[in-house]
């Protein structure tokens, strides 16, 4: 499970074993809430198998912010780092195999590797990648129509569309499931017209 991190975070074998030993493995069913809004996040999750969605409640309507898949790490970052109440829910979409690490152990790793410039830079880059993806999605809401957001998703992340239930995709795009059906039907009709 941790092989992918060998190249990303080059550590000697002693440190690698010590750090990976701090993670605990769990198996959970679909629709398991890993963190509730208002709780303080004390765990960081690494996904071995499955899909997780991060969402918030907007006056009774669930708004999906991000999806995470195999080999991704996920937590409510602000809550995890700053001990703020989480503004988000973290929930599995599929049955999942997860590895989790407690905040105190994660902080210990960060403290120890922060003295190593290469490792520190790689950790910062990994965090920025996630932030950059989140910013791109946010900017898409400012400049693109729902249909354009859906087209972008089809082009950039087609596997996501096959794997995630449509009502979650609609929530991620900022529309209702009925509107998503219309967008999909509109695209299908256009394809039929061009093929004639």
N, C-alpha and C positions, 0 to 999 in steps of 0.2 A: 504493500500500500504506500509506503513512504519512499519508494524508489524514485518517483518523479522529482523529489526534493534533493536528490544527490547532486544533480547538475546545477540546480538553482541555488542551493545553499551548501557549498562545499565545506564539510566539517570533517574533522578526524573521527575515526570509528568510535572512540570512547565517548565523545560528545554526542554523536549521532544516536548511539544506543541509549544514552542517558536521557536525551530529549524525547525520542520516540517512546520510551518507556513511561513518559508522563501522560500519554494519551490513553483513553479508555474506549473500548469498542462496544457499541450498542446496536441492536437491531430494533427498528420501530415500524409500526404499520403506517399506511397512508393516513393523512389528516391528523398527524400527531403535532400538537402545539409544543414547540421546543422553547419558546419564549413568548410571554404575553406582554401586551402593551402595559406600561406602568411598572413592570418588574425591572430590577437591575440585573443586567446581563453579567453572569459569572462564568460563562462557558463559550469557547470558540469551537465550532464544529468543522470537521474535515469530512467531505463526502466520499465514501468508497463506492457506494451504489445508491442511486435514487435521485430525486429532484426535490429541491426546497424552494419555497416561495417566501418572499418578504413582503408584507403588506401592512396597511394601516386602515383604521376604521374612520370613514368620513361621514358622520351623521347616519350611521347604520349601513353605509355602502362600503364594501371592501375595495380598496384601491391597491393593486399590485405594483410594487416598485421594481423588484428584480427577481430573477430566477437563478438558481445555482445548481450545478450538475457535478458529475464525478470529478474528483480532484480539486474542486473549489473549496475554499474556506469561507465560512459565514458566521457572522454574529451581528448584533446591533452595535456597530463600532463605537459610536459616541457613548453609549451606555457602558460598554465593555471597558473602554479606556478611561472614561471620566466619572464613572459610577452615577450617571444620570439615569432616571427612570426611562426605560426604552419607549420611544414613540411608536415602535413597530411590533408586529407579531412575526415570529419565524415558525413556519409550518411545513411539514413534509407533504408533498403531493402524491408521491408513490411510496410503497414500502421501501425503507432505506436502511443501509448499513452505514453507520457514522462512527467517527472517532472524535472524541471531545477532550479538551484540555481545560483545566480550571484556570481562572484569571491569574492566580498567584503563581502558578507554574509557567504560564505564558509570559508573565512579567519577568520572571527569573531568566527565561531564555532571552528575551529582548535585552535585558540588562547585560547579560554575558556577551551576546554577539554585537552589542552596540559599540564595543571597543574595537571590533574588527571592521575596518572601513568598508571592505568589499561586501561583507555580510549585511552590514547596516544599510548600505546603498541598495542591495537587492531586496531587502525587506521593505524599504521605503518605496521602491519601484513597484513591488507587488501591490501595495496599498494604493498607489496612484493609479494603477491599471483599473482597479475596481472603481475608484472615484471618477476616472475619465469615462468609463462606460456609463456610469450613472449620470454624469453631466451630458453626455451625448443624448441619452434618452430624454433628459429634461429639456434640452434645446430643441429636440424634435417636437415637443409639445408646443413650443413657442412658434415654430416656423412651418411645420408640416400639417397637412390635413390627416384625419384618421386613416383615410385610404392610402396616403403616402407612407404613413407609419407602418401600415400592414404590408405594403409592397417592399419596404425596406427590410422588414422582418423576414419576408419570404426569400429575399435575396441573400441576406447576411446570416440568417439562422433558421434555415428550413427544417432542420431536425427538431427544433423547439416546437414548431407548429404541429408536428406529427405526434409529439410526446405529451404535450400539455393540453388539458381540457379547454375547450373553446371559451367557456365563461371566464377562465383565468386569463386567457389571451386578450379577451375583450377588456377586462379590467386593466391589464397592463397597457393597452392602447388608449385607455381613458374613455372607452365607449361601452355601451350595453351590448349584450350578446346578440340582440335583434339587429342592431346596427352592423355588427361584424358579419352576420349572415348576409345582409344586403350588399356589403362591400365584396364579399366572396362571390355572391351570385352575379354581381355586376362584372367582376373580372372574368368569370366563366362565360358570360354572354359575349364579352368582347373577344375572347379567344375563339369562340364558335364563328363569329362574324368574320374574323381575319382568316380563318381556315377555309372559308367558302370561296 
